[in-house]
Amino acid sequence: MTRYFVHGRDRSGSGAVKARLTEEHWAFMDGYAAELIARGPTLTEDREESTGSLHIVDLPDGEALKTFVYDEPYYLGGAFDTVDIYRFADHTGRTMWEFTTAVEGYGRFLVLTKDAPKPLTSDHLILYGDLLDGDRHVGRAALVEAPDAAAAARLIEADDAEVHPWEFGGRR
């Protein structure tokens, strides 16, 4: 099995498409319940609207990855402007559901950076790993809990951080 990072970035105005396809999306993801490491929407700064859809998933091969990405209802419905796909070299060894040190009032964030890999430890680190294109290191991704986006970037120790508000996904 190989771990993959899949981040669909929403097309402008795709909220209605995603609203219409949410149940189909969840049903599709139900088929991957055992393989999902993390999932959830990226959000606007006010956390009112979706800006994308993140999944970290363990799959057996490239064909399974293609099915996961390109048969997904949001993708088929045209909700995404782009989809970033990388191998994910996980440094935490757990799923998002195993994160147990949540702090009341903190938000959750997806932090992407091109910095070289660094070992990180923090009670606020949900998941963390390297993004790989083949064997080439292209960046790092972290799911973190922090009081705000700036604190999330500082936690990852990156000057070039791209920070997205994010929340745990799945059926409500």
Backbone torsions as a table, in degrees:
resi	resn	phi	psi	omega
1	MET	NA	146.4	178.7
2	THR	-126.1	138.6	177.8
3	ARG	-87.7	136.8	179.5
4	TYR	-128.2	145.7	174.4
5	PHE	-105.8	122.1	-178.5
6	VAL	-128.2	116.7	-178.0
7	HIS	-126.8	103.3	174.0
8	GLY	-83.2	124.0	178.9
9	ARG	-99.3	124.5	-172.4
10	ASP	-61.9	142.4	169.7
11	ARG	-73.5	144.9	177.5
12	SER	-55.6	131.7	177.9
13	GLY	77.5	17.7	-176.6
14	SER	-87.1	4.2	-178.3
15	GLY	-55.9	-42.2	-179.3
16	ALA	-67.0	-38.4	178.2
17	VAL	-62.3	-47.0	-178.6
18	LYS	-66.5	-39.3	178.1
19	ALA	-60.7	-41.8	-179.6
20	ARG	-67.1	-31.8	-173.7
21	LEU	-103.2	5.4	-174.9
22	THR	-57.6	-47.2	-179.1
23	GLU	-63.4	-40.3	177.4
24	GLU	-64.1	-41.0	177.5
25	HIS	-60.0	-48.9	-179.4
26	TRP	-62.9	-40.8	178.8
27	ALA	-62.6	-41.3	177.1
28	PHE	-60.9	-46.8	-178.8
29	MET	-67.7	-28.6	175.8
30	ASP	-56.1	-32.8	178.2
31	GLY	-68.9	-12.3	-179.8
32	TYR	-115.1	17.7	-174.5
33	ALA	-52.5	-42.2	-177.8
34	ALA	-73.9	-21.9	-176.0
35	GLU	-95.8	-15.6	-176.3
36	LEU	-75.0	131.8	177.1
37	ILE	-100.0	-37.4	177.7
38	ALA	-156.9	153.6	177.6
39	ARG	-159.5	156.0	173.8
40	GLY	151.1	162.8	-179.1
41	PRO	-82.0	145.1	163.1
42	THR	-86.7	153.5	-168.0
43	LEU	-134.4	162.8	170.9
44	THR	-65.3	165.6	-177.7
45	GLU	-58.1	-33.5	178.1
46	ASP	-82.6	-0.7	177.9
47	ARG	63.0	24.4	-178.0
48	GLU	-94.1	-26.3	-176.3
49	GLU	-134.5	151.9	178.1
50	SER	-75.3	143.5	171.5
51	THR	-119.0	-6.0	-179.0
52	GLY	176.3	-176.5	-177.2
53	SER	-139.8	122.3	-177.0
54	LEU	-110.6	135.8	172.6
55	HIS	-140.1	135.2	168.0
56	ILE	-116.4	122.0	-168.3
57	VAL	-139.3	145.2	178.4
58	ASP	-99.6	116.7	-176.2
59	LEU	-131.7	154.4	-174.4
60	PRO	-73.9	-28.0	-175.1
61	ASP	-167.0	179.4	-178.4
62	GLY	-63.1	-34.1	178.1
63	GLU	-65.3	-43.2	177.5
64	ALA	-63.4	-36.7	177.0
65	LEU	-63.3	-46.1	178.6
66	LYS	-58.5	-42.8	177.7
67	THR	-62.3	-46.0	-179.7
68	PHE	-58.9	-45.5	-175.7
69	VAL	-77.0	-50.4	-166.9
70	TYR	-93.5	-9.2	173.0
71	ASP	-101.3	0.6	-179.0
72	GLU	-69.3	133.5	-174.6
73	PRO	-56.8	-38.5	178.2
74	TYR	-63.9	-41.2	178.6
75	TYR	-63.7	-49.7	-179.2
76	LEU	-61.6	-32.3	-179.3
77	GLY	-80.5	-3.9	178.1
78	GLY	82.8	21.9	-177.8
79	ALA	-72.6	-24.8	-172.8
80	PHE	-100.2	139.2	171.7
81	ASP	-79.8	-43.9	177.3
82	THR	-143.4	160.6	172.9
83	VAL	-131.6	118.6	176.3
84	ASP	-89.6	129.0	-178.3
85	ILE	-130.8	123.4	178.5
86	TYR	-140.8	155.2	164.5
87	ARG	-69.9	147.6	-176.9
88	PHE	-121.1	112.1	176.7
89	ALA	-90.8	96.4	-172.4
90	ASP	-72.3	133.0	177.4
91	HIS	-106.6	-4.1	-176.8
92	THR	-101.5	-29.5	177.1
93	GLY	69.7	28.1	178.0
94	ARG	-144.7	175.3	173.5
95	THR	-100.0	169.1	178.1
96	MET	-64.0	-27.7	-178.6
97	TRP	-72.3	-15.1	178.0
98	GLU	-92.3	1.2	176.2
99	PHE	-72.8	121.8	-171.3
100	THR	-122.8	4.7	-173.9
101	THR	-112.3	38.4	-179.6
102	ALA	-61.2	144.0	179.3
103	VAL	-114.5	126.1	178.3
104	GLU	-54.6	129.4	176.8
105	GLY	90.3	-9.8	176.9
106	TYR	-83.9	149.1	174.3
107	GLY	-96.5	168.0	176.5
108	ARG	-111.7	146.5	-173.3
109	PHE	-141.3	147.3	165.7
110	LEU	-97.4	124.3	178.6
111	VAL	-118.0	123.6	177.8
112	LEU	-114.7	139.7	179.3
113	THR	-149.0	155.0	176.8
114	LYS	-95.0	-4.2	-178.7
115	ASP	-54.9	155.3	175.6
116	ALA	-62.6	154.3	-178.2
117	PRO	-62.9	139.0	177.6
118	LYS	-134.7	142.6	173.4
119	PRO	-72.2	133.0	178.8
120	LEU	-128.9	144.4	170.9
121	THR	-138.0	137.4	177.2
122	SER	-169.9	145.2	173.9
123	ASP	-66.5	-13.4	-177.8
124	HIS	-98.5	3.3	179.1
125	LEU	-88.7	116.4	179.7
126	ILE	-85.1	-52.8	175.1
127	LEU	-146.5	152.3	-178.2
128	TYR	-157.1	136.0	177.2
129	GLY	-170.0	173.8	178.8
130	ASP	-88.0	144.8	173.6
131	LEU	-100.3	127.8	-174.9
132	LEU	-126.2	136.5	171.7
133	ASP	-108.8	101.4	-168.0
134	GLY	66.8	-122.1	176.2
135	ASP	-101.4	-0.3	-176.5
136	ARG	-86.5	125.3	177.0
137	HIS	-71.4	124.5	-179.4
138	VAL	-117.8	-6.1	178.7
139	GLY	161.1	-167.8	178.9
140	ARG	-133.7	151.7	174.4
141	ALA	-130.7	138.9	177.3
142	ALA	-138.3	140.6	167.8
143	LEU	-106.3	120.9	-174.0
144	VAL	-133.2	163.5	172.9
145	GLU	-115.4	131.3	-176.7
146	ALA	-157.2	162.9	179.0
147	PRO	-68.2	-26.3	179.3
148	ASP	-162.7	175.0	-176.1
149	ALA	-62.1	-40.0	-179.6
150	ALA	-63.4	-40.9	177.9
151	ALA	-66.5	-35.3	177.1
152	ALA	-62.6	-43.9	178.6
153	ALA	-64.0	-41.8	179.3
154	ARG	-63.6	-36.8	-179.7
155	LEU	-59.8	-34.1	-179.1
156	ILE	-86.4	-7.0	177.3
157	GLU	58.2	46.2	-177.5
158	ALA	-124.9	133.8	176.8
159	ASP	-81.6	-21.9	-174.0
160	ASP	-109.3	29.3	-172.4
161	ALA	-66.8	135.3	169.1
162	GLU	-105.1	114.5	-172.7
163	VAL	-113.5	130.5	178.6
164	HIS	-123.6	125.8	168.2
165	PRO	-55.8	141.8	-174.6
166	TRP	-147.7	156.0	173.6
167	GLU	-141.7	157.6	175.8
168	PHE	-57.0	136.7	-179.2
169	GLY	-104.1	179.5	178.9
170	GLY	118.7	-178.6	-178.2
171	ARG	-61.2	138.5	178.6
172	ARG	-91.2	NA	NA
